[in-house]
Amino acid sequence: MVMFVNRKEELKYLEDLNKTKGARLLILYGRRRIGKTELLRQFSKGKKHLFFSCDFSSEQEQLRQFTEKIFRITGESFLQTQPFTSWEALFRYIFDHISKKIPIIIIDEFPYLCVSNKAIPSILQKIWDEKEKKVDIFLILCGSYMSFMEKEILGSKSPLYGRRIGQMILKPLDFESISGFFPNYTRKERVYSYAILGGTPAYLLRFNPKKTIEQNIKNKILNKNAFLYSEPRFLLMEELREPSIYFSILKAIADGKTRLNEIAQETGIKDRHKVNKYISVLRELHIIRREIPVTEDKPHKSRKGIYLLDDPYFRFWFKYVFPNMSYLEEGDIEYVWEEKIKPDFDSFTGFIFEDICIQKLKKINKENKLPFKAKNIGRWWDRTDEIDIVAFDDKGSFLFCECKWTNKKIGVNILSELQRKANKFLGTREKYYGFFSKAGFTKELEALSKKRKDILLFNY
């Protein structure tokens, strides 16, 4: 069963572009399994469109398949016996003939096409420049190879540079959206699900909403025959030339080694410049991200940056699956769950809970329901202290937040500690203190929040 959840903004953007006239080129890209194809199918449903999905077959075979797809839509008899022998001939036919009856042309996994013939972007650019003022066509090029799409298609050296009407990077679903996958789960169970799988639709669909979190982890991840068991390994081996080195870097980050020198020590790679090179590749693929304290004025020059896995499932996999494969290959699922995952699981979830709270705070800010309109919202740290979330504006108003994923209620002691950390921020005009909690709040803190306007208790 294919389930389509949310993506309202993305669908609206596509619909708005479709309503305009003339030649429109849209570049849509995002990591594999993120739901690009399903979004395009949802958008094109009920509309006249040509949808071609590329693969790794030869150029001749792809030309044959594309010709067959055009024949099935148009019924032009000559196409049945005479497939196009060049991409220029095929694209010209689309622009000159197909677009008059079928204005929406979608080419999915476009990079695969370019692998078969590197000249395709140049061929397409040549025809686009000739025809764009004469045709009414909505051409969507879609791809999963992030670095290829950003450099070879969107980059300034790309033949197609400057031709697009827009670009869309499809990102994972947010926490609120996953309720559509797990309508019967409690909010806590959804937090656990999000901490494991993130917002990748293909991963969320693998969990059985009628099973417990523990059952799903055992059956859908730790089982060596399960799709999710090998998913990150397959994806990375397809993208990377030296997977073993990248795997060691990703495992180090998953284990909490987030600074460059820590990663270098953990992996045994002595040359920091070499580590930096590998990290740059992983950042280009959007597998890891660099994060800096939210108050930094010059993010790119900051030396306080740390590296984090950008996808929760990759974080879970490198934390619990990859290091325990010797047990899992033997089918010792119970041991890995009881000894490796279960004792540490709430601690692991705590970090993703912070991300969920940041999403919530940004939503509240967008709805103008904070005491002030925040300009920036994110994590903050220095050499000795960390604050889970700091939000601030240009006028000196600050909101400091703590997010606790523990079984203990937040009390005034946590407030006092947060106030101590907030005193490091000099020149503030207004200070507010916010709290998110798995277990709730003590009666003392709840009573205090009713008396003081600067204490905010949030429901995650």
Secondary structure by P-SEA (a helix, b strand, c coil): ccccccaaaaaaaaaaaaacccbbbbbbbbcccccaaaaaaaaacccbbbbbbbccccaaaaaaaaaaaaaaacccccccccccccaaaaaaaaaacccccccbbbbcaaaaaaaaccaaaaaaaaaaaacccccccbbbbbbccccccccccccccccccccccbbbbbbcccccccccccccccaaaaaaaaacccccaaaaaaccccccaaaaaaccccccccccccaaaaaaaaccccaaaaaaaaaaaaaccccaaaaaaaaccccaaaaaaaaaaaaaaccbbbbcccccccccccccbbbccccaaaaaaaaccccaaaaaaacaaaaaaaccccccccccaaaaaaaaaaaaaaaaaaacccccccccccccccccccccbbbbcccbbbbbbbbbcccccccaaaaaaaaaaacccccccbbbbbbbbcccccaaaaaaaaacccbbbbcc
